[in-house]
């Protein structure tokens, strides 16, 4: 389900204008298909994700181990939600900016004021009818999670997940290189299975199952 960088960059996504100094690290086609109106359901699924509570034991162990290393070495925890306080945020590497929200044009501002991540340390940036982005930062990298709803023709769409990164110096680049095999072998496969199960369990109107549901 991993797709080429070119397949993503050929789309006219707004994130390319907002983060030209970020590197596109990963692009994946998600096991989520639907109509144009189903994109908000995919965003809701992403916001409710909880890797620490994943059904995949290796993925859960890896996530918790990263938190432990973060506490030991001051790297920042991956599962601590953003406080929302500017003074607690790290600057984007190579800039004085605290957040990509400073770069948002007027038409993208205040499009995600009602959206919060439950367990992930992301802060939503913007959404449109076909695109959504959120950012996270720690001592190794400033990253962007990007979801897009890609037209497949015939009124059908598929979700794509892209990850943009801006590492913090040599250590950040080394860290990203070190964890890349773990992401490809453990994290992303577990994520795809979770998305597929949850997507198939949607209700007739596209609602996701509740926290106590079978997902």
Backbone as JSON Lines, residues from 0, in Angstrom:
{"i":0,"aa":"X","n":[0.81,-1.21,0.0],"ca":[0.0,0.0,0.0],"c":[0.85,1.27,0.0]}
{"i":1,"aa":"X","n":[2.18,1.12,0.09],"ca":[3.03,2.28,-0.02],"c":[3.07,2.72,-1.48]}
{"i":2,"aa":"X","n":[2.97,4.01,-1.73],"ca":[2.96,4.51,-3.1],"c":[4.11,5.5,-3.29]}
{"i":3,"aa":"X","n":[4.33,5.87,-4.54],"ca":[5.48,6.71,-4.87],"c":[5.28,8.15,-4.41]}
{"i":4,"aa":"X","n":[6.39,8.82,-4.17],"ca":[6.36,10.23,-3.82],"c":[5.69,11.03,-4.93]}
{"i":5,"aa":"X","n":[5.99,10.65,-6.18],"ca":[5.44,11.38,-7.33],"c":[3.92,11.3,-7.39]}
{"i":6,"aa":"X","n":[3.37,10.17,-6.95],"ca":[1.92,10.03,-6.96],"c":[1.25,11.04,-6.05]}
{"i":7,"aa":"X","n":[1.94,11.41,-4.99],"ca":[1.39,12.41,-4.08],"c":[1.66,13.83,-4.58]}
{"i":8,"aa":"X","n":[2.88,14.1,-4.99],"ca":[3.23,15.47,-5.37],"c":[2.54,15.9,-6.66]}
{"i":9,"aa":"X","n":[2.02,14.95,-7.43],"ca":[1.28,15.33,-8.64],"c":[-0.07,15.95,-8.32]}
{"i":10,"aa":"X","n":[-0.55,15.72,-7.1],"ca":[-1.8,16.34,-6.68],"c":[-1.59,17.79,-6.27]}
{"i":11,"aa":"X","n":[-2.6,18.58,-6.38],"ca":[-2.51,20.01,-6.03],"c":[-2.91,20.21,-4.58]}
{"i":12,"aa":"X","n":[-2.08,19.68,-3.68],"ca":[-2.4,19.74,-2.26],"c":[-1.86,21.03,-1.66]}
{"i":13,"aa":"X","n":[-2.62,21.62,-0.76],"ca":[-2.23,22.9,-0.16],"c":[-1.0,22.78,0.73]}
{"i":14,"aa":"X","n":[-0.78,21.59,1.27],"ca":[0.36,21.42,2.17],"c":[1.68,21.71,1.46]}
{"i":15,"aa":"X","n":[1.72,21.53,0.16],"ca":[2.94,21.78,-0.58],"c":[3.29,23.26,-0.56]}
{"i":16,"aa":"X","n":[2.28,24.12,-0.5],"ca":[2.52,25.56,-0.41],"c":[2.95,25.97,1.0]}
{"i":17,"aa":"X","n":[2.42,25.26,2.0],"ca":[2.64,25.66,3.39],"c":[3.94,25.12,3.96]}
{"i":18,"aa":"X","n":[4.42,24.0,3.44],"ca":[5.62,23.37,4.01],"c":[6.64,23.03,2.93]}
{"i":19,"aa":"X","n":[7.06,24.0,2.12],"ca":[8.03,23.7,1.06],"c":[9.41,23.33,1.6]}
{"i":20,"aa":"X","n":[9.68,23.67,2.86],"ca":[10.97,23.37,3.48],"c":[10.95,22.04,4.22]}
{"i":21,"aa":"X","n":[9.85,21.3,4.15],"ca":[9.73,19.98,4.77],"c":[10.0,18.9,3.72]}
{"i":22,"aa":"X","n":[10.46,17.74,4.17],"ca":[10.72,16.6,3.3],"c":[9.54,15.63,3.36]}
{"i":23,"aa":"X","n":[9.11,15.17,2.2],"ca":[8.04,14.17,2.15],"c":[8.66,12.81,2.43]}
{"i":24,"aa":"X","n":[8.39,12.27,3.61],"ca":[9.03,11.05,4.09],"c":[8.33,9.78,3.62]}
{"i":25,"aa":"X","n":[7.0,9.74,3.72],"ca":[6.23,8.54,3.4],"c":[4.92,8.93,2.73]}
{"i":26,"aa":"X","n":[4.45,8.05,1.83],"ca":[3.1,8.19,1.27],"c":[2.5,6.79,1.18]}
{"i":27,"aa":"X","n":[1.29,6.66,1.71],"ca":[0.62,5.37,1.73],"c":[-0.81,5.51,1.23]}
{"i":28,"aa":"X","n":[-1.25,4.55,0.43],"ca":[-2.65,4.44,0.05],"c":[-3.36,3.66,1.15]}
{"i":29,"aa":"X","n":[-4.42,4.22,1.69],"ca":[-5.11,3.62,2.83],"c":[-6.24,2.69,2.38]}
{"i":30,"aa":"X","n":[-6.54,1.67,3.19],"ca":[-7.67,0.78,2.89],"c":[-8.99,1.44,3.29]}
{"i":31,"aa":"X","n":[-9.21,2.63,2.75],"ca":[-10.41,3.41,3.04],"c":[-10.93,3.98,1.73]}
{"i":32,"aa":"X","n":[-12.05,3.48,1.28],"ca":[-12.67,3.92,0.04],"c":[-14.09,4.4,0.31]}
{"i":33,"aa":"X","n":[-14.55,5.36,-0.49],"ca":[-15.9,5.83,-0.27],"c":[-16.3,6.91,-1.24]}
{"i":34,"aa":"X","n":[-17.33,7.62,-0.87],"ca":[-17.84,8.72,-1.68],"c":[-17.19,10.02,-1.24]}
{"i":35,"aa":"X","n":[-17.48,11.07,-1.97],"ca":[-16.89,12.37,-1.65],"c":[-17.24,12.79,-0.22]}
{"i":36,"aa":"X","n":[-18.45,12.48,0.22],"ca":[-18.93,12.91,1.53],"c":[-18.35,12.11,2.68]}
{"i":37,"aa":"X","n":[-17.56,11.07,2.41],"ca":[-17.03,10.21,3.47],"c":[-15.7,10.69,4.05]}
{"i":38,"aa":"X","n":[-15.12,11.73,3.48],"ca":[-13.81,12.17,3.97],"c":[-13.81,12.57,5.44]}
{"i":39,"aa":"X","n":[-14.83,13.27,5.96],"ca":[-14.82,13.6,7.39],"c":[-14.72,12.38,8.29]}
{"i":40,"aa":"X","n":[-15.23,11.24,7.84],"ca":[-15.12,10.02,8.63],"c":[-13.68,9.57,8.75]}
{"i":41,"aa":"X","n":[-12.92,9.71,7.68],"ca":[-11.49,9.36,7.73],"c":[-10.73,10.29,8.68]}
{"i":42,"aa":"X","n":[-11.06,11.56,8.67],"ca":[-10.43,12.51,9.59],"c":[-10.76,12.14,11.04]}
{"i":43,"aa":"X","n":[-12.01,11.79,11.27],"ca":[-12.43,11.4,12.62],"c":[-11.67,10.16,13.07]}
{"i":44,"aa":"X","n":[-11.47,9.21,12.18],"ca":[-10.72,8.0,12.51],"c":[-9.3,8.34,12.92]}
{"i":45,"aa":"X","n":[-8.65,9.24,12.17],"ca":[-7.28,9.64,12.48],"c":[-7.2,10.33,13.84]}
{"i":46,"aa":"X","n":[-8.15,11.2,14.12],"ca":[-8.12,11.94,15.38],"c":[-8.34,11.04,16.59]}
{"i":47,"aa":"X","n":[-9.04,9.92,16.39],"ca":[-9.34,9.01,17.49],"c":[-8.3,7.92,17.67]}
{"i":48,"aa":"X","n":[-7.27,7.89,16.82],"ca":[-6.28,6.82,16.87],"c":[-5.54,6.8,18.21]}
{"i":49,"aa":"X","n":[-5.22,5.6,18.68],"ca":[-4.5,5.43,19.94],"c":[-3.49,4.29,19.77]}
{"i":50,"aa":"X","n":[-2.28,4.58,19.27],"ca":[-1.29,3.52,19.05],"c":[-0.91,2.77,20.32]}
{"i":51,"aa":"X","n":[-0.92,3.46,21.46],"ca":[-0.57,2.79,22.71],"c":[-1.6,1.74,23.09]}
{"i":52,"aa":"X","n":[-2.82,1.86,22.56],"ca":[-3.85,0.86,22.82],"c":[-4.1,-0.03,21.62]}
{"i":53,"aa":"X","n":[-3.14,-0.09,20.71],"ca":[-3.28,-0.87,19.49],"c":[-3.47,-2.35,19.78]}
{"i":54,"aa":"X","n":[-4.22,-3.03,18.9],"ca":[-4.36,-4.47,19.03],"c":[-3.1,-5.22,18.62]}
{"i":55,"aa":"X","n":[-2.17,-4.54,17.97],"ca":[-0.9,-5.15,17.58],"c":[0.08,-5.03,18.74]}
{"i":56,"aa":"X","n":[0.49,-6.16,19.29],"ca":[1.42,-6.13,20.42],"c":[2.75,-5.49,20.04]}
{"i":57,"aa":"X","n":[3.38,-5.85,18.88],"ca":[4.64,-5.19,18.52],"c":[4.5,-3.69,18.36]}
{"i":58,"aa":"X","n":[3.42,-3.24,17.73],"ca":[3.23,-1.8,17.53],"c":[3.02,-1.09,18.86]}
{"i":59,"aa":"X","n":[2.25,-1.7,19.74],"ca":[2.01,-1.1,21.06],"c":[3.3,-1.04,21.87]}
{"i":60,"aa":"X","n":[4.08,-2.11,21.82],"ca":[5.35,-2.16,22.55],"c":[6.32,-1.12,22.01]}
{"i":61,"aa":"X","n":[6.36,-0.97,20.69],"ca":[7.28,0.01,20.09],"c":[6.89,1.42,20.49]}
{"i":62,"aa":"X","n":[5.59,1.71,20.49],"ca":[5.12,3.04,20.86],"c":[5.46,3.37,22.32]}
{"i":63,"aa":"X","n":[5.23,2.41,23.2],"ca":[5.52,2.62,24.61],"c":[7.03,2.72,24.86]}
{"i":64,"aa":"X","n":[7.81,1.95,24.1],"ca":[9.27,2.04,24.24],"c":[9.76,3.42,23.82]}
{"i":65,"aa":"X","n":[9.16,3.99,22.78],"ca":[9.56,5.34,22.35],"c":[9.25,6.36,23.43]}
{"i":66,"aa":"X","n":[8.13,6.21,24.12],"ca":[7.81,7.1,25.24],"c":[8.84,6.98,26.35]}
{"i":67,"aa":"X","n":[9.23,5.75,26.63],"ca":[10.21,5.53,27.69],"c":[11.55,6.17,27.34]}
{"i":68,"aa":"X","n":[12.0,5.97,26.11],"ca":[13.25,6.59,25.66],"c":[13.16,8.1,25.69]}
{"i":69,"aa":"X","n":[11.97,8.61,25.36],"ca":[11.77,10.06,25.39],"c":[11.96,10.63,26.77]}
{"i":70,"aa":"X","n":[11.47,9.92,27.77],"ca":[11.64,10.39,29.15],"c":[13.1,10.29,29.59]}
{"i":71,"aa":"X","n":[13.76,9.22,29.2],"ca":[15.15,9.02,29.62],"c":[16.11,10.03,28.99]}
{"i":72,"aa":"X","n":[15.91,10.3,27.71],"ca":[16.87,11.11,26.96],"c":[16.35,12.49,26.57]}
{"i":73,"aa":"X","n":[15.21,12.87,27.12],"ca":[14.69,14.21,26.86],"c":[14.27,14.43,25.43]}
{"i":74,"aa":"X","n":[13.76,13.4,24.77],"ca":[13.36,13.51,23.37],"c":[11.92,13.97,23.2]}
{"i":75,"aa":"X","n":[11.19,14.03,24.3],"ca":[9.78,14.36,24.2],"c":[8.97,13.1,23.98]}
{"i":76,"aa":"X","n":[7.82,13.0,24.63],"ca":[6.97,11.82,24.48],"c":[6.14,11.92,23.22]}
{"i":77,"aa":"X","n":[5.9,10.76,22.58],"ca":[5.08,10.77,21.38],"c":[3.59,10.73,21.69]}
{"i":78,"aa":"X","n":[3.21,10.35,22.9],"ca":[1.79,10.2,23.21],"c":[1.27,11.28,24.15]}
{"i":79,"aa":"X","n":[2.02,12.34,24.37],"ca":[1.55,13.45,25.19],"c":[0.87,14.49,24.31]}
{"i":80,"aa":"X","n":[-0.42,14.74,24.49],"ca":[-1.11,15.7,23.64],"c":[-0.51,17.11,23.75]}
{"i":81,"aa":"X","n":[-0.65,17.86,22.69],"ca":[-0.18,19.25,22.66],"c":[-0.96,20.06,23.7]}
{"i":82,"aa":"X","n":[-0.26,20.85,24.51],"ca":[-0.92,21.66,25.54],"c":[-1.66,22.85,24.95]}
{"i":83,"aa":"X","n":[-1.27,23.25,23.74],"ca":[-1.86,24.42,23.13],"c":[-1.21,25.72,23.54]}
{"i":84,"aa":"X","n":[-0.24,25.66,24.46],"ca":[0.44,26.87,24.91],"c":[1.67,27.12,24.04]}
{"i":85,"aa":"X","n":[1.75,28.28,23.38],"ca":[2.89,28.57,22.5],"c":[4.24,28.46,23.2]}
{"i":86,"aa":"X","n":[4.29,28.81,24.48],"ca":[5.58,28.77,25.19],"c":[6.09,27.35,25.38]}
{"i":87,"aa":"X","n":[5.21,26.35,25.25],"ca":[5.62,24.95,25.41],"c":[6.09,24.33,24.11]}
{"i":88,"aa":"X","n":[5.95,25.04,23.01],"ca":[6.26,24.47,21.7],"c":[7.69,24.78,21.28]}
{"i":89,"aa":"X","n":[8.28,23.84,20.57],"ca":[9.59,24.03,19.97],"c":[9.44,24.75,18.64]}
{"i":90,"aa":"X","n":[10.45,25.5,18.26],"ca":[10.42,26.17,16.96],"c":[10.6,25.15,15.84]}
{"i":91,"aa":"X","n":[10.03,25.44,14.71],"ca":[10.28,24.63,13.52],"c":[11.76,24.76,13.18]}
{"i":92,"aa":"X","n":[12.47,23.66,12.98],"ca":[13.92,23.73,12.72],"c":[14.26,24.73,11.6]}
{"i":93,"aa":"X","n":[15.25,25.58,11.88],"ca":[15.7,26.55,10.9],"c":[14.85,27.79,10.8]}
{"i":94,"aa":"X","n":[13.86,27.93,11.69],"ca":[12.98,29.1,11.66],"c":[12.73,29.59,13.08]}
{"i":95,"aa":"X","n":[12.05,30.72,13.19],"ca":[11.59,31.23,14.48],"c":[10.11,30.94,14.69]}
{"i":96,"aa":"X","n":[9.51,30.19,13.79],"ca":[8.08,29.88,13.86],"c":[7.83,28.74,14.83]}
{"i":97,"aa":"X","n":[6.77,28.86,15.58],"ca":[6.39,27.81,16.52],"c":[5.44,26.79,15.89]}
{"i":98,"aa":"X","n":[4.76,27.21,14.85],"ca":[3.74,26.34,14.26],"c":[3.5,26.74,12.81]}
{"i":99,"aa":"X","n":[3.06,25.77,12.02],"ca":[2.69,26.06,10.64],"c":[1.4,26.86,10.54]}
{"i":100,"aa":"X","n":[0.7,27.02,11.66],"ca":[-0.49,27.87,11.63],"c":[-0.12,29.31,11.26]}
{"i":101,"aa":"X","n":[1.12,29.7,11.53],"ca":[1.57,31.05,11.16],"c":[1.59,31.24,9.65]}
{"i":102,"aa":"X","n":[1.63,30.15,8.91],"ca":[1.71,30.23,7.45],"c":[0.36,30.06,6.76]}
{"i":103,"aa":"X","n":[-0.69,29.79,7.52],"ca":[-1.98,29.51,6.9],"c":[-2.56,30.75,6.24]}
{"i":104,"aa":"X","n":[-3.05,30.62,5.01],"ca":[-3.79,31.73,4.4],"c":[-5.17,31.86,5.04]}
{"i":105,"aa":"X","n":[-5.82,32.96,4.79],"ca":[-7.09,33.24,5.45],"c":[-8.14,32.15,5.22]}
{"i":106,"aa":"X","n":[-8.16,31.56,4.02],"ca":[-9.22,30.6,3.72],"c":[-9.05,29.27,4.45]}
{"i":107,"aa":"X","n":[-7.87,29.02,5.03],"ca":[-7.65,27.77,5.76],"c":[-7.68,27.96,7.28]}
{"i":108,"aa":"X","n":[-7.69,29.19,7.73],"ca":[-7.72,29.45,9.17],"c":[-9.09,29.1,9.76]}
{"i":109,"aa":"X","n":[-9.06,28.61,10.99],"ca":[-10.29,28.31,11.73],"c":[-11.16,27.25,11.04]}
{"i":110,"aa":"X","n":[-10.51,26.33,10.34],"ca":[-11.26,25.24,9.71],"c":[-11.25,23.97,10.55]}
{"i":111,"aa":"X","n":[-10.47,23.97,11.66],"ca":[-10.38,22.76,12.5],"c":[-10.54,23.1,13.98]}
{"i":112,"aa":"X","n":[-11.2,24.19,14.28],"ca":[-11.33,24.62,15.68],"c":[-12.1,23.62,16.52]}
{"i":113,"aa":"X","n":[-12.89,22.75,15.89],"ca":[-13.72,21.79,16.61],"c":[-13.08,20.41,16.68]}
{"i":114,"aa":"X","n":[-11.81,20.28,16.25],"ca":[-11.19,18.96,16.15],"c":[-10.0,18.84,17.08]}
{"i":115,"aa":"X","n":[-10.0,17.81,17.91],"ca":[-8.88,17.52,18.81],"c":[-8.49,16.06,18.67]}
{"i":116,"aa":"X","n":[-7.19,15.79,18.8],"ca":[-6.7,14.42,18.81],"c":[-6.83,13.86,20.22]}
{"i":117,"aa":"X","n":[-7.29,12.62,20.32],"ca":[-7.53,12.02,21.63],"c":[-6.23,11.58,22.31]}
{"i":118,"aa":"X","n":[-5.36,10.87,21.58],"ca":[-4.18,10.27,22.2],"c":[-2.88,10.65,21.53]}
{"i":119,"aa":"X","n":[-2.93,11.14,20.33],"ca":[-1.71,11.5,19.6],"c":[-1.32,12.95,19.88]}
{"i":120,"aa":"X","n":[-0.03,13.27,19.81],"ca":[0.43,14.63,20.14],"c":[0.33,15.6,18.98]}
{"i":121,"aa":"X","n":[-0.7,15.45,18.15],"ca":[-0.86,16.3,16.98],"c":[-1.81,17.46,17.27]}
{"i":122,"aa":"X","n":[-1.58,18.54,16.57],"ca":[-2.48,19.68,16.57],"c":[-2.98,19.89,15.15]}
{"i":123,"aa":"X","n":[-4.29,19.89,14.98],"ca":[-4.86,20.05,13.65],"c":[-4.52,21.41,13.07]}
{"i":124,"aa":"X","n":[-4.2,21.45,11.79],"ca":[-3.83,22.69,11.1],"c":[-4.98,23.23,10.24]}
{"i":125,"aa":"X","n":[-5.51,22.4,9.37],"ca":[-6.58,22.84,8.48],"c":[-7.24,21.64,7.84]}
{"i":126,"aa":"X","n":[-8.4,21.88,7.25],"ca":[-9.05,20.87,6.44],"c":[-9.85,21.53,5.34]}
{"i":127,"aa":"X","n":[-9.97,20.81,4.25],"ca":[-10.82,21.21,3.14],"c":[-11.71,20.01,2.82]}
{"i":128,"aa":"X","n":[-12.42,20.06,1.73],"ca":[-13.26,18.93,1.36],"c":[-12.48,17.7,0.96]}
{"i":129,"aa":"X","n":[-11.19,17.84,0.63],"ca":[-10.38,16.71,0.15],"c":[-9.04,16.6,0.86]}
{"i":130,"aa":"X","n":[-8.8,17.41,1.88],"ca":[-7.44,17.46,2.45],"c":[-7.5,17.84,3.93]}
{"i":131,"aa":"X","n":[-6.57,17.26,4.69],"ca":[-6.48,17.55,6.12],"c":[-5.01,17.46,6.53]}
{"i":132,"aa":"X","n":[-4.59,18.34,7.45],"ca":[-3.21,18.3,7.93],"c":[-3.17,18.6,9.42]}
{"i":133,"aa":"X","n":[-2.21,17.97,10.11],"ca":[-1.96,18.21,11.52],"c":[-0.45,18.14,11.75]}
{"i":134,"aa":"X","n":[0.02,18.82,12.79],"ca":[1.46,18.86,13.04],"c":[1.78,18.37,14.44]}
{"i":135,"aa":"X","n":[3.04,17.93,14.63],"ca":[3.55,17.51,15.93],"c":[5.04,17.82,15.96]}
{"i":136,"aa":"X","n":[5.56,18.08,17.16],"ca":[6.98,18.41,17.3],"c":[7.54,17.79,18.57]}
{"i":137,"aa":"X","n":[8.79,17.34,18.48],"ca":[9.53,16.91,19.66],"c":[11.01,17.24,19.44]}
{"i":138,"aa":"X","n":[11.87,16.67,20.24],"ca":[13.28,17.04,20.18],"c":[14.01,16.44,18.98]}
{"i":139,"aa":"X","n":[13.35,15.59,18.22],"ca":[13.99,14.98,17.05],"c":[13.48,15.53,15.72]}
{"i":140,"aa":"X","n":[12.22,15.94,15.67],"ca":[11.64,16.29,14.37],"c":[10.38,17.15,14.56]}
{"i":141,"aa":"X","n":[10.1,17.96,13.58],"ca":[8.79,18.61,13.45],"c":[8.12,17.92,12.27]}
{"i":142,"aa":"X","n":[6.96,17.33,12.52],"ca":[6.32,16.52,11.5],"c":[4.91,16.97,11.18]}
{"i":143,"aa":"X","n":[4.47,16.59,9.99],"ca":[3.11,16.88,9.54],"c":[2.46,15.6,9.05]}
{"i":144,"aa":"X","n":[1.28,15.3,9.57],"ca":[0.45,14.22,9.08],"c":[-0.54,14.81,8.08]}
{"i":145,"aa":"X","n":[-0.58,14.26,6.88],"ca":[-1.43,14.8,5.83],"c":[-2.34,13.7,5.29]}
{"i":146,"aa":"X","n":[-3.63,13.94,5.31],"ca":[-4.61,13.03,4.72],"c":[-5.22,13.68,3.49]}
{"i":147,"aa":"X","n":[-5.38,12.9,2.46],"ca":[-6.04,13.4,1.24],"c":[-7.07,12.38,0.77]}
{"i":148,"aa":"X","n":[-8.09,12.87,0.12],"ca":[-9.18,12.04,-0.38],"c":[-9.09,12.11,-1.9]}
{"i":149,"aa":"X","n":[-8.52,11.05,-2.48],"ca":[-8.09,11.08,-3.89],"c":[-9.16,10.5,-4.8]}
{"i":150,"aa":"X","n":[-9.53,11.27,-5.8],"ca":[-10.56,10.87,-6.76],"c":[-10.07,9.68,-7.59]}
{"i":151,"aa":"X","n":[-10.84,8.59,-7.55],"ca":[-10.51,7.39,-8.31],"c":[-11.39,7.24,-9.55]}
{"i":152,"aa":"X","n":[-12.26,8.21,-9.77],"ca":[-13.19,8.14,-10.9],"c":[-14.48,7.42,-10.53]}
{"i":153,"aa":"X","n":[-15.53,7.71,-11.25],"ca":[-16.8,7.06,-11.01],"c":[-17.42,7.4,-9.67]}
{"i":154,"aa":"X","n":[-17.07,8.55,-9.12],"ca":[-17.62,8.97,-7.84],"c":[-17.0,8.28,-6.64]}
{"i":155,"aa":"X","n":[-15.9,7.56,-6.83],"ca":[-15.23,6.85,-5.75],"c":[-13.92,7.54,-5.38]}
{"i":156,"aa":"X","n":[-13.6,7.5,-4.09],"ca":[-12.4,8.13,-3.57],"c":[-11.64,7.15,-2.68]}
{"i":157,"aa":"X","n":[-10.34,7.4,-2.53],"ca":[-9.5,6.61,-1.64],"c":[-8.65,7.53,-0.78]}
{"i":158,"aa":"X","n":[-8.47,7.15,0.48],"ca":[-7.64,7.94,1.37],"c":[-6.16,7.69,1.16]}
{"i":159,"aa":"X","n":[-5.37,8.74,1.19],"ca":[-3.92,8.64,1.17],"c":[-3.37,9.31,2.42]}
{"i":160,"aa":"X","n":[-2.3,8.74,2.95],"ca":[-1.62,9.29,4.12],"c":[-0.2,9.67,3.71]}
{"i":161,"aa":"X","n":[0.17,10.92,3.97],"ca":[1.53,11.38,3.71],"c":[2.12,11.93,5.0]}
{"i":162,"aa":"X","n":[3.41,11.76,5.16],"ca":[4.12,12.26,6.33],"c":[5.26,13.17,5.87]}
{"i":163,"aa":"X","n":[5.2,14.42,6.31],"ca":[6.25,15.41,6.02],"c":[7.07,15.62,7.29]}
{"i":164,"aa":"X","n":[8.38,15.75,7.12],"ca":[9.24,15.92,8.3],"c":[10.28,17.02,8.07]}
{"i":165,"aa":"X","n":[10.69,17.6,9.19],"ca":[11.83,18.51,9.21],"c":[12.64,18.15,10.45]}
{"i":166,"aa":"X","n":[13.7,17.35,10.28],"ca":[14.45,16.87,11.45],"c":[15.27,17.97,12.09]}
{"i":167,"aa":"X","n":[15.58,17.75,13.36],"ca":[16.39,18.7,14.13],"c":[17.86,18.29,14.05]}
{"i":168,"aa":"X","n":[18.53,18.75,13.0],"ca":[19.96,18.54,12.85],"c":[20.33,17.09,12.56]}
{"i":169,"aa":"X","n":[21.6,16.78,12.77],"ca":[22.12,15.45,12.49],"c":[21.46,14.39,13.35]}
{"i":170,"aa":"X","n":[21.22,14.72,14.62],"ca":[20.6,13.74,15.49],"c":[19.2,13.38,15.0]}
{"i":171,"aa":"X","n":[18.43,14.39,14.6],"ca":[17.08,14.13,14.1],"c":[17.1,13.28,12.84]}
{"i":172,"aa":"X","n":[18.02,13.57,11.93],"ca":[18.11,12.78,10.7],"c":[18.52,11.34,11.01]}
{"i":173,"aa":"X","n":[19.47,11.19,11.95],"ca":[19.87,9.85,12.35],"c":[18.75,9.07,13.0]}
{"i":174,"aa":"X","n":[17.96,9.76,13.82],"ca":[16.83,9.11,14.48],"c":[15.81,8.63,13.46]}
{"i":175,"aa":"X","n":[15.49,9.47,12.48],"ca":[14.52,9.07,11.46],"c":[15.01,7.87,10.67]}
{"i":176,"aa":"X","n":[16.3,7.85,10.35],"ca":[16.86,6.71,9.62],"c":[16.8,5.44,10.46]}
{"i":177,"aa":"X","n":[17.04,5.58,11.77],"ca":[17.04,4.42,12.66],"c":[15.66,3.8,12.77]}
{"i":178,"aa":"X","n":[14.61,4.63,12.89],"ca":[13.27,4.09,13.12],"c":[12.56,3.7,11.82]}
{"i":179,"aa":"X","n":[13.12,4.06,10.66],"ca":[12.44,3.77,9.39],"c":[12.09,2.3,9.23]}
{"i":180,"aa":"X","n":[12.99,1.36,9.47],"ca":[12.6,-0.06,9.32],"c":[11.47,-0.47,10.26]}
{"i":181,"aa":"X","n":[11.46,0.07,11.47],"ca":[10.39,-0.26,12.42],"c":[9.04,0.29,11.94]}
{"i":182,"aa":"X","n":[9.07,1.47,11.35],"ca":[7.82,2.03,10.82],"c":[7.28,1.15,9.7]}
{"i":183,"aa":"X","n":[8.14,0.74,8.79],"ca":[7.69,-0.03,7.64],"c":[7.28,-1.46,8.01]}
{"i":184,"aa":"X","n":[7.97,-2.06,8.97],"ca":[7.71,-3.46,9.3],"c":[6.66,-3.65,10.38]}
{"i":185,"aa":"X","n":[6.5,-2.65,11.27],"ca":[5.6,-2.82,12.41],"c":[4.49,-1.77,12.45]}
{"i":186,"aa":"X","n":[4.88,-0.48,12.45],"ca":[3.9,0.57,12.7],"c":[2.87,0.69,11.57]}
{"i":187,"aa":"X","n":[3.34,0.85,10.33],"ca":[2.4,1.05,9.23],"c":[1.52,-0.17,8.97]}
{"i":188,"aa":"X","n":[2.06,-1.4,8.96],"ca":[1.16,-2.55,8.77],"c":[0.05,-2.63,9.83]}
{"i":189,"aa":"X","n":[0.42,-2.35,11.1],"ca":[-0.6,-2.37,12.16],"c":[-1.63,-1.27,11.93]}
{"i":190,"aa":"X","n":[-1.17,-0.09,11.51],"ca":[-2.07,1.02,11.24],"c":[-3.04,0.67,10.11]}
{"i":191,"aa":"X","n":[-2.53,0.06,9.04],"ca":[-3.39,-0.29,7.91],"c":[-4.45,-1.3,8.31]}
{"i":192,"aa":"X","n":[-4.06,-2.28,9.12],"ca":[-5.05,-3.27,9.57],"c":[-6.13,-2.62,10.42]}
{"i":193,"aa":"X","n":[-5.71,-1.69,11.3],"ca":[-6.68,-1.01,12.16],"c":[-7.64,-0.16,11.33]}
{"i":194,"aa":"X","n":[-7.11,0.58,10.37],"ca":[-7.96,1.41,9.52],"c":[-8.93,0.55,8.73]}
{"i":195,"aa":"X","n":[-8.45,-0.56,8.19],"ca":[-9.32,-1.43,7.4],"c":[-10.46,-1.99,8.24]}
{"i":196,"aa":"X","n":[-10.15,-2.47,9.46],"ca":[-11.2,-3.02,10.33],"c":[-12.21,-1.94,10.7]}
{"i":197,"aa":"X","n":[-11.72,-0.77,11.09],"ca":[-12.62,0.3,11.51],"c":[-13.47,0.8,10.36]}
{"i":198,"aa":"X","n":[-12.87,0.92,9.2],"ca":[-13.6,1.41,8.02],"c":[-14.72,0.45,7.65]}
{"i":199,"aa":"X","n":[-14.47,-0.84,7.75],"ca":[-15.49,-1.84,7.41],"c":[-16.62,-1.87,8.42]}
{"i":200,"aa":"X","n":[-16.37,-1.39,9.64],"ca":[-17.37,-1.42,10.69],"c":[-18.21,-0.15,10.76]}
{"i":201,"aa":"X","n":[-18.02,0.74,9.8],"ca":[-18.82,1.96,9.81],"c":[-20.31,1.65,9.73]}
{"i":202,"aa":"X","n":[-21.1,2.51,10.33],"ca":[-22.54,2.36,10.27],"c":[-23.06,2.76,8.89]}
{"i":203,"aa":"X","n":[-24.36,2.63,8.67],"ca":[-24.95,2.93,7.38],"c":[-24.77,4.38,6.96]}
{"i":204,"aa":"X","n":[-24.63,5.31,7.91],"ca":[-24.44,6.71,7.55],"c":[-22.98,7.11,7.61]}
{"i":205,"aa":"X","n":[-22.07,6.11,7.75],"ca":[-20.66,6.4,7.77],"c":[-20.07,6.67,9.14]}
{"i":206,"aa":"X","n":[-20.9,6.45,10.22],"ca":[-20.38,6.72,11.55],"c":[-19.37,5.64,11.94]}
{"i":207,"aa":"X","n":[-18.35,6.05,12.69],"ca":[-17.39,5.1,13.2],"c":[-17.96,4.46,14.46]}
{"i":208,"aa":"X","n":[-17.55,3.2,14.75],"ca":[-18.02,2.57,15.98],"c":[-17.51,3.3,17.2]}
{"i":209,"aa":"X","n":[-18.25,3.27,18.29],"ca":[-17.85,3.97,19.51],"c":[-16.68,3.3,20.19]}
{"i":210,"aa":"X","n":[-16.2,3.95,21.24],"ca":[-15.02,3.46,21.94],"c":[-15.24,2.05,22.5]}
{"i":211,"aa":"X","n":[-16.49,1.73,22.81],"ca":[-16.76,0.41,23.37],"c":[-17.1,-0.61,22.31]}
{"i":212,"aa":"X","n":[-17.01,-0.23,21.03],"ca":[-17.37,-1.11,19.95],"c":[-16.31,-2.14,19.65]}
{"i":213,"aa":"X","n":[-16.52,-2.97,18.64],"ca":[-15.64,-4.07,18.34],"c":[-14.33,-3.66,17.7]}
{"i":214,"aa":"X","n":[-14.17,-2.38,17.3],"ca":[-12.92,-1.97,16.64],"c":[-11.77,-1.98,17.61]}
